[in-house]
Amino acid sequence: MTHKEFTFNEHKTDFFGQYWLPKNAKAVVVLVHGMGEHSNRYKHVAKNLVENDFGVVAYDNFGHGKTSGKRGHNPSYEAVLDIVSNVIEKAKELHPNKPVFLYGHSMGGNVVINYTLRRNPSIKGVVASSPFLRLAFQPPAWKLSLGKLMQKIAPSITLGNELDANDISRDKEEVTKYLNDPMVHDKVSPNFSLTFIDAGEWAIQNANKLNVPMILLHGTEDKIIDYKGSVNFAENSKLASIKLYENGYHELHNDLCKDQFLQDVTNWLNSQV
């Protein structure tokens, strides 16, 4: 397995990226991480995919990980989608003439779903893990009102994201690793909260526009993102299928069902190749 890092500049931001390549890739997966985390938390996911002959290209989003800029902030939703185009081009450069898949978790799930619906990219399919389509909790009304006001007068202001780390996984070791990770943060600006809430609902309502195969994977005990949002999306699209994990928490790739989850993802990708 080959592992290398790369950087690129877009929207006045220095982005950190990395890729893992098998000897002979049958396809390449562009991976988009979740809110407040970073691409290094997906090393085991990448390793599993590489062992099954899929290349993996990942990056740290605006305000996350080793990418520059204020923590938890992006210039705009469209800018977030623009970066996916950059990374797809990198994937095609590394694997010319190979099928490209998008894989997004949580916030990243929102990104890859909306990118596919709005930009109509030349890709083979989409994997959406616990996609941020609809929150499983209601943020305080004052925080939403403040967020809408700040988006107009001070869009880069950040607040805490209300996330309880115990809700990411039933595996307490994974929760501890998350809490002790210096690159994990809870900062979120209105451009990473309000716009994503709106984009999630838009995606559900426009799922019928999906023109490539997609699988949504979600745990029924996800206390962060409502799994019913994923169900609604799948119901609205003829090309989307859904796999629910009974009692699964938010980070299925780090939950007690992670082996089954990774196998399901691999099986689906193989079925599309």
C-alpha positions in Angstrom: 0.0 0.0 0.0 1.3 3.4 -1.0 0.5 6.4 1.3 1.3 10.0 0.4 0.3 13.5 1.4 -0.5 16.4 -0.9 -1.5 20.0 -0.7 -3.4 22.4 -2.9 -4.7 26.0 -2.6 -8.3 27.0 -3.3 -10.5 29.9 -2.1 -7.4 31.4 -0.4 -7.0 28.3 1.7 -4.2 25.8 1.9 -5.7 22.3 1.9 -4.2 19.1 3.3 -4.9 15.9 1.4 -3.6 12.3 1.5 -4.1 9.2 -0.5 -3.7 5.4 -0.1 -3.2 3.3 -3.2 -3.2 -0.4 -3.8 -0.9 -2.0 -6.5 -3.7 -2.4 -8.9 -6.8 -0.3 -8.2 -10.1 -1.2 -9.8 -11.6 2.1 -8.7 -10.9 5.2 -6.6 -12.9 6.5 -3.6 -12.9 10.2 -2.7 -13.6 10.4 1.1 -15.1 13.4 2.9 -14.9 13.5 6.7 -17.5 14.7 9.2 -17.9 17.9 11.3 -15.1 18.8 13.7 -12.8 15.9 12.7 -10.3 15.2 10.0 -9.2 12.7 7.4 -6.6 10.9 9.6 -9.5 9.3 11.5 -10.3 7.2 8.4 -7.0 5.4 8.1 -8.6 2.0 9.0 -11.4 2.7 6.5 -8.8 3.4 3.8 -6.8 0.4 4.7 -9.8 -1.9 4.4 -10.7 -0.4 1.0 -7.1 -0.6 -0.3 -7.0 -4.3 0.7 -10.0 -4.7 -1.6 -8.2 -2.9 -4.4 -9.8 0.5 -4.1 -7.6 3.6 -4.0 -8.7 6.3 -1.5 -8.1 10.0 -1.7 -9.1 12.1 1.3 -8.7 15.7 2.5 -9.3 18.0 5.5 -12.2 20.4 4.8 -12.3 24.1 5.4 -11.5 24.9 9.1 -10.6 21.3 9.9 -7.5 19.1 10.5 -4.3 20.3 8.8 -6.1 22.6 6.4 -5.6 26.4 7.1 -8.2 28.8 8.2 -10.4 29.5 11.2 -11.6 26.3 12.9 -15.2 25.4 12.0 -15.7 28.0 9.3 -16.0 27.9 5.5 -16.5 30.8 3.1 -19.7 29.4 1.6 -21.5 26.2 0.9 -20.7 26.4 -2.8 -17.0 26.7 -1.9 -17.3 23.5 0.1 -18.7 21.8 -3.0 -15.9 23.3 -5.2 -13.2 21.5 -3.1 -14.8 18.1 -4.0 -14.2 18.9 -7.6 -10.5 19.6 -6.9 -10.1 16.2 -5.1 -11.9 14.3 -7.8 -9.4 15.7 -10.3 -6.6 14.5 -8.0 -8.2 11.1 -7.9 -8.5 10.9 -11.7 -4.8 12.0 -12.0 -3.8 9.2 -9.7 -6.1 6.6 -11.4 -6.7 7.6 -15.0 -9.7 5.8 -16.6 -10.8 4.2 -13.3 -14.3 4.6 -11.9 -14.6 7.3 -9.2 -16.9 6.9 -6.1 -17.7 9.5 -3.5 -17.8 8.5 0.2 -19.0 10.9 2.9 -19.7 10.6 6.6 -22.1 12.9 8.4 -21.2 16.4 7.3 -19.3 14.7 4.5 -22.4 12.7 3.6 -24.3 16.0 3.2 -21.5 17.2 1.0 -21.3 14.2 -1.3 -25.1 13.9 -1.7 -25.5 17.6 -2.5 -22.5 17.7 -4.8 -23.9 14.8 -6.8 -27.4 16.3 -7.0 -26.2 19.9 -7.8 -23.1 19.4 -9.9 -23.9 16.1 -11.8 -20.3 14.8 -11.7 -19.0 12.0 -13.8 -18.8 9.4 -11.0 -19.8 5.8 -10.6 -21.7 6.0 -7.3 -22.0 7.4 -3.7 -21.6 6.0 -0.2 -23.3 8.1 2.4 -22.6 7.1 6.0 -24.9 8.7 8.7 -25.4 11.6 6.3 -26.2 15.0 7.9 -29.6 15.4 6.2 -31.6 16.1 9.4 -30.4 16.6 13.0 -31.6 14.1 15.6 -31.9 16.9 18.2 -33.3 20.4 18.1 -30.6 23.1 18.6 -31.6 25.8 21.2 -33.9 28.4 19.5 -31.6 31.2 20.8 -28.6 29.6 19.1 -30.5 29.3 15.8 -31.7 32.9 15.9 -28.2 34.1 16.9 -26.7 32.1 14.1 -29.0 33.6 11.5 -28.1 37.1 12.7 -24.4 36.4 12.9 -24.5 34.9 9.3 -25.5 38.4 8.1 -23.2 40.5 10.2 -20.3 38.3 11.4 -20.4 35.0 9.4 -17.1 33.6 10.7 -18.2 33.6 14.3 -18.2 30.1 15.8 -20.2 28.5 18.6 -20.1 25.0 20.2 -21.8 22.3 18.1 -23.8 20.8 21.0 -22.2 17.4 20.3 -21.9 14.8 23.2 -18.9 12.7 22.3 -20.5 9.7 24.0 -23.0 9.6 21.1 -20.5 8.9 18.4 -20.0 5.2 19.3 -21.0 2.4 21.7 -17.2 1.6 21.9 -15.9 3.6 24.9 -12.3 3.3 23.5 -13.4 5.1 20.4 -15.0 7.8 22.5 -11.8 8.2 24.5 -9.7 8.5 21.3 -12.0 11.1 20.0 -11.9 13.2 23.2 -8.1 12.9 23.3 -7.5 13.8 19.6 -6.0 17.3 19.5 -7.3 18.0 16.0 -10.9 17.3 16.9 -12.9 20.4 17.8 -16.5 21.5 18.5 -16.4 24.8 16.7 -19.0 25.6 14.0 -19.9 28.8 12.2 -23.3 29.5 10.6 -21.8 28.4 7.3 -21.2 25.0 8.7 -24.5 24.7 10.6 -27.4 26.7 9.1 -26.4 26.1 5.5 -25.9 22.4 6.1 -29.3 22.1 7.8 -30.9 23.8 4.8 -28.9 21.7 2.3 -29.9 18.5 4.1 -33.6 19.2 3.7 -33.1 20.4 0.1 -31.4 17.1 -0.7 -34.3 15.0 0.8 -36.8 17.0 -1.3 -34.7 16.6 -4.4 -33.6 13.0 -4.1 -35.6 12.2 -7.2 -32.9 14.1 -9.2 -30.3 11.5 -8.3 -28.8 10.0 -11.4 -26.1 7.6 -10.1 -26.4 4.7 -7.6 -26.2 5.5 -3.9 -26.2 3.6 -0.7 -27.0 5.3 2.6 -25.9 3.5 5.8 -27.3 4.6 9.2 -27.7 3.4 12.8 -31.1 3.4 14.3 -29.8 4.8 17.6 -27.9 7.7 16.1 -28.5 10.6 18.5 -26.7 13.2 16.4 -28.2 12.7 12.9 -31.8 11.4 12.4 -31.7 8.1 10.5 -35.2 8.8 9.3 -33.8 11.6 7.1 -31.8 8.9 5.3 -34.9 6.8 5.0 -36.9 9.7 3.5 -34.1 10.3 1.0 -34.0 6.7 -0.1 -37.8 6.6 -0.4 -37.7 9.7 -2.7 -35.1 8.2 -5.1 -35.2 5.1 -7.3 -31.4 4.9 -7.4 -30.8 5.1 -3.6 -30.7 2.1 -1.3 -30.5 2.1 2.5 -28.9 -0.2 5.1 -30.0 0.3 8.7 -27.9 -1.0 11.7 -30.1 -1.8 14.6 -28.9 0.1 17.7 -26.0 1.6 15.7 -24.6 4.9 16.8 -23.3 7.8 14.7 -19.8 6.6 13.6 -20.7 3.2 12.2 -17.0 2.8 11.1 -16.0 3.1 14.7 -19.0 1.4 16.3 -19.5 -2.1 17.6 -20.8 -3.0 14.1 -17.8 -1.6 12.3 -16.7 -4.9 10.7 -20.1 -5.5 9.2 -20.3 -1.9 8.1 -16.9 -2.0 6.3 -17.9 -5.3 4.7 -21.2 -3.8 3.5 -19.5 -0.8 2.0 -17.0 -3.0 0.2 -19.7 -5.4 -1.1 -21.7 -2.4 -2.4 -18.7 -0.9 -4.1 -17.8 -4.2 -5.7 -21.3 -4.6 -6.9 -21.1 -1.3 -8.7 -17.7 -1.9 -10.3 
